[in-house]
Amino acid sequence: MFGELVKAGRYLGQSVRLMVGLPEYDTYVSHREATHPGEPMMSYEEFFRERQEARYGGAGKRGGCC
């Protein structure tokens, strides 16, 4: 029972982060280590910035304002 509750909490947390657009850096790191060992990996800051730009576009895509 407790294990199921913990698992449900993880899924809920992941769902909320995805709904609000927060990137999942741990998932990225696990994927890179498993499928691209030895290749460069973005820092958390680089990853976060890249995900924000992918979702919202860079400043140039919005006309340079706000």
BELSUL-V817689 format. One record per pair of residues at least 4 apart in sequence whose ideal C-beta (glycine too) atoms are under 8 Angstrom apart, sorted by the first residue. I is the first residue (numbers start at 1). J is the second residue. D is the distance in Angstrom with one decimal. If there is no record, write none. Layout:
i: [I:I]
j: [J:J]
d: [D:D]
This chain:
i: [1:2:3:4:5:6:7:8:9:10:11:12:13:14:14:15:16:17:17:17:18:18:21:21:23:23:23:23:24:25:25:25:25:26:27:28:28:28:29:29:30:31:31:32:32:32:33:42:42:42:43:44:45:46:47:48:49:50:51:52:53:53:56:57:57:58:59:60:62]
j: [5:6:7:8:9:10:11:12:13:14:15:16:17:18:24:19:20:22:23:24:22:24:51:55:28:47:48:51:28:29:44:47:48:30:31:32:42:47:33:41:34:35:36:36:39:41:37:46:47:50:47:48:49:50:51:52:53:54:55:56:57:58:62:61:62:62:64:64:66]
d: [6.6:6.4:6.3:6.2:6.4:6.6:6.6:6.2:6.3:6.3:6.2:6.4:6.4:6.3:6.9:6.2:6.5:4.1:7.9:6.4:7.6:7.5:7.9:5.6:7.3:6.2:5.9:3.9:6.6:6.3:5.3:5.4:7.3:6.3:6.3:6.3:7.5:5.8:6.2:6.7:6.1:5.9:7.8:5.0:6.9:4.9:6.2:3.8:4.4:6.6:6.9:6.1:6.3:6.2:6.3:6.4:6.4:6.3:6.2:5.8:6.6:5.3:8.0:3.5:6.1:7.8:5.7:6.5:7.0]
